[in-house]
Amino acid sequence: MPPKKKPPVTATAFTRADYAHLVDELYQHNRRYYLDDNPEISDAEYDDLMRLLKEVEALHGDWQTSDSPSLKVGGEVRDDFAAVKHDPPMMSLDNAMNVGELRAFHDRLAKAGLKNPVYHIEPKFDGLAIDLVYENGRLTVGSTRGDGDIGEDITHNVRTVANIPLRLMLKNPPERLTIRGEVIIPLADFVRLNNRQLKENKKPFANPRNTAAGALRQKDSREAANKYLYFFPYTLARIDDSQNRFAKNLRSQTAIWSSVFTQLGFKASAYHLTGDIAVVEKYYEEMTAKRADLEYDLDGLVVKLDDTTEWENFGATTKAPRWAIALKFPARSGVTKLERVVYQVGRTGVVTPVAELTPINLGGVMVARASLHNADEIERLDLHAGDYVEVVRSGDVIPKVVAAQSERRAKTAKKIRFVKKCPSCKKPLVREDVFFRCVNPHCPEMNEAYLQFFVSKNGLDIESLGSEWVAKLYQSKVIADYADLFALKKETLLEFEGMGEILATKILQSIDARRRVPFARLLTAVGVPNVGEHVASILSEHFTTPAALAAATLDELTTIHEIGPGTAASVKAWFADKTNVARLAKLQKNGVEIIQEARAKISDIFAGKSFVFTGTLTKFTRDGAEAEVKARGGRAASSVSKKTDYVVVGSDAGSKAQKAKELGVAILTEAEFAEMLRE
């Protein structure tokens, strides 16, 4: 109950004890509102108390503590986001894309000896995972997930999230506690937020998830405070409790959700408990059907063993626990009108068709464009101008056209034919397999895309220099190629509208940070045809400098495992082009040092073994899986042959999996591959 003592009427009459009472009273009201769903005073009365608190703190700044409720309204401005090391690391979850894969998860637990498992089923919110650290009851650090080991310090924004307590609601809190959960925006509040945007003549936000993520990375915490952010906890990652008061309630996830979270001052979401895998499947089907009517955006369910003592027994892979799985909802789909097909020229000259659609809301995201992949896909879909098409957000992320409704097609509709000339430079296109390519080296759109790739994460990863600024620099003829980036001057950057001193400095610092570049990374970034990250790594192991690679003969190249005649010819042709050689020379002249990067090695368990990865991987990225093989002494190949030892298949695996069967090559699931990594 709130303290019976009423606060003084005016701020000037407050003593320090009065201030402490007022802080306690506001915390009690917060608890009744957010935790008990039973507010004792009106919103207006609460606002009056908060206003009084801020007036007192304005008079007595030294009274304000780090857990003052006034910090909920924001106001702190930060220039950077410091790195935070998570203890323990924040792991991700393996995915089950359907009930069959859920059954496989259940069967693995049974095979490992677990009898009669009880499952705790939680909503998988489509939000942003964060880590909260409390020391002696007070929130000290709030951080993003980051890469799982290192996140970003966003404490100033976390403080503004309405239902995150700045102090734990305990008289004698644990010495240290780490709680993790998801920050989301309820759908009703997202509508309110966008209505406000429209009234202020501002662009509405695309979806709740991106809006929440963006709000938590604002430098000014007032920008986060007005976004209706809400927090749902999902786990206690660490608890240092010398009094051992929570021990008995840490033995099951149900006890943590129903008891511990509440004692600490958090409100957990609804959950489902069952010991029957068939009930889990039925609940999943029910939630899939109801997802459009829920208060929050969900992208699936999380299925965990309820018995937390089993968590340690089953352990985890390097990326995810073995005792839990994310059961993803099916892709969202809808029907809309195909307005037109436009064409984009990529960095290698490949022309990709893109469907421009009448905007359609798929799972909270307004979709107006979808890739059509290539000319054969347009032909397969039998697309006509003005068609009504079915669009799917695969994995709730990537939109694609999957079918045309020919029965709704106008009789006079014209069939869509792939363009014969480059949409950028108007030169004739050349067909290569299923793709059409512009081979004009001076094509503006291709060169711009090429530069954007060079600075991207898959290229040299030049931070602060985004694609929009690359486009401006290229279109204004400040840069003509990647080497020119390393000769940029601050005064040149400052001539651009929207470029300030701070951003110009950051861009130049990011460029300077890449003046020592590993040869393999440079080979990938400069866009040698048929040379991706994997092939670049192989080539750099055999030829340590650009000059050595340029001097290699076709025979020398093709004797290298995985370097076929096509790749060898591409490498020779690239280095035979005087423009490419001149750019490399200019790059070095402008202060770039090309170095060899030693590869970290974990073991030799895969020595002499060759792996091929195919299909859509969910537990690893393709590059990450190949890196795991190399770090253990193995080879990651791109094609299947009799010399291949293992083929690891993800979903939608195609011809490589079939060829492996025909050749008798061992086929592994991702889970089986992950198990090999633990040996």
Residue, then its C-alpha position, 0 to 999 in steps of 0.5 A: m500500500p502507498p505510504k499514508k503520509k501525504p507529500p507537502v503541497t509545494a516543492t519548496a516545503f519538501t524535506r529529504a525524507d518527504y522526497a523519499h516518501l514521494v519516490d516510494e509512493l510513485y513506485q507503489h502506484n507503478r506496481r499497482y498499475y503495471l503489475d497488479d492491474n489495479p490502479e489506486i489513483s487516476d492518470a491525472e493524479y499520477d501525473d500531478l505527483m510526477r510533476l511535483l517530484k520533478e519540481v523537487e528534484a529541480l530544487h534539490g538536484d543532489w537528492q535525485t537517485s539513479d532509480s528516481p521515477s522521473l527518469k522515466v520521461g527521458g532527457e539524457v543525451r549520449d554521444d555513443f553506445a559503450a560496449v557491454k560484455h554479457d555475463p553469461p552470454m545471450m544465446s539465440l534459439d534453434n528454430a523449428m519451422n513446423v511441427g515435424e521439426l518440433r517432433a524432432f526436438h522432442d525425439r532428441l530429448a527422449k533419445a538423450g534419456l529424458k522421460n516425460p518432459v514437461y514443456h513451458i510454452e511462451p510467446k515469441f515476441d517480435g521485438l528487441a531482446i535486452d539484458l538488464v543488470y540490477e545491483n543491490g536492487r537498482l538498475t545499473v546497466g541495460s544493453t542490447r543483445g549485440d552478438g550475444d557476447i558483447g552488446e551496446d549500453i542503452t541504459h539511458n533509454v531502458r530507464t524510460v520503458a514504462n514497466i521496467p522498474l528502476r529498483l526491484m520491489l524488494k526490501n532486501p534485494p539480491e546483490r546482483l541480478t540479470i534479467r532478460g526479456e523483449v521490448i515491444i510496442p503493443l499493436a494498439d499503442f503502435v496505432r496511436l503512435n502512427n496517428r500522432q505521426l500523421k497529425e504532426n505531418k510525419k512519416p508513419f513507422a513501418n512496424p512495431r519491431n523496427t520502431a522499438a529497436g530504433a527507439l532503444r538506440q536513440k541518443d536522446s532518451r526523450e525520443a525513446a520515452n514517447k514510443y510506448l515501449y513495453f517490456f516482457p521478461y523471459t529469463l533470469a540469466r544470473i542471480d547472486d543471492s547470498q540469502n538464497r531466498f529464491a532458490k526453491n523457485l528457480r527449479s522450474q520456468t513456471a515458478i520463475w514466471s509466476s513467482v520470482f518475476t512478480q516478487l521482483g516487480f516484473k509482469a510476465s506474459a501468459y504461458h502454457l504448460t503441458g507434458d504432452i507434445a500433441v498438446v504443444e502442436k495443438y496450441y501452436e495451431e491455435m495460436t497460428a490461427k489467432r495471431a492476427d487478433l493478438e495484442y502483440d506481434l508474435d513470430g512464433l512460440v518458445v518451447k522450453l523444458d519447464d524443469t530448469t535442473e535439466w537445462e544444465n544437464f542438456g547444456a548448449t551448443t556454441k549458439a543455442p541451448r539444447w533444452a529449448i526451441a523456437l517454433k516459428f509461425p508460417a510465413r504471412s501471405g496476402v493478395t495484392k495488385l502488381e503495379r509494374v515490374v522494374y529492374q535493378v542493376g547489381r554490382t556484377g551487372v546482373v539485372t534483377p526484376v522487382a515487382e512494385l505492388t499496391p502496398i499490402n500489410l503483411g504481419g504489421v509490415m507494409v510491403a510494396r516491393a518484392s523480388l522476382h529473382n530472374a527472367d525464368e521466374i517471371e516466365r514460371l509465374d506467367l506474369h501479366a501487367g496488372d495481375y493480382v498476385e500472392v505475396v509471402r513474407s518468408g520467415d516473416v522477413i523477405p517478401k516474394v511473389v509466389a503466384a499470379q491469379s490468372e482467373r482475375r486477369a484482364k483479357t487485354a493484359k499484356k505478358i511481361r517480358f524481360v528487358k533486352k537492354c540495360p535499364s541504366c546504360k541502355k547497352p544490350l544484355v548478355r544471358e548467362d545461365v538464368f541471369f541477364r548481365c550488363v557487361n558495360p564497365h562504365c554502367p552508372e548503376m552497376n558502378e554505384a552498386y559496386l561501390q556500395f558493396f565495397v563499403s558494406k559489411n560484406g565488403l570492407d565494412i566501412e562504418s558510418l559511410g552508408s549507401e546513401w552517402v556513397a551514392k551522393l559521392y559517386q553521383s557528384k563525381v567526388i569518387a569514381d572508384y573505391a580507391d578514391l575513398f581513401a583520398l577523401k578530405k573533410e572539407t570535401l565532405l562538409e560541402f554536402e548538405g546534411m554533412g556535419e563535422i561529427l559525421a564527417t569525422k566518423i566517416l574519415q575515421s572509419i575509412d582510416a580503420r580499413r587502411r590495413v586490409p586482409f588480402a582475402r577480404l579485399l578480393t571479396a570487396v573488389g568484386v572479382p566475378n565468381v570469387g566470394e568470401h570462401v574462394a577469396s580465402i582459398l586464393s589468399e592462402h595460395f597467393t599472398t599478394p595481388a601481384a602473385l595472384a595476377a601472375a598465376t597461370l590458369d594451370e596453377l589456379t585450376t590445380i587448387h582444390e575448388i578452383g574450377p576453370g570458370t573461376a580461374a578464367s574470371v580471376k585471369a580476366w579480372f587481373a588482365d583488365k588494366t582498369n582493375v590493376a590501376r585501381l589496386a595500385k591507386l588504392q595502395k598509393n592512397g595509403v592502403e596496406i594489403i596484409q595476410e590474416a592468420r586464421a584461428k584454429i580450434s582443432d584438427i577433427f575435420a582434417g582432410k574432410s570436405f563439407v558442402f552446405t546447401g539449402t536454407l540454414t537456420k542455426f548458422t549463416r553459410d559463412g559461419a558454418e564454413a568458418e567452423v569447418k575451417a577452424r577445425g582443419g576441414r575444407a568447405a566446398s561449394s559443389v558436391s563430388k565423389k571427394t565430398d565427405y559430408v553434405v549439410v542440408g538446410s530447408d529447401a535443399g535442392s540438387k546438391a542434396q540429390k547429387a549427394k544421395e546419388l554419389g553415396v555421400a553422407i548427408l547431415t542435418e544442421a543439428e547433426f553438424a552442430e553435434m559434430l562441432r561439440e566433439 
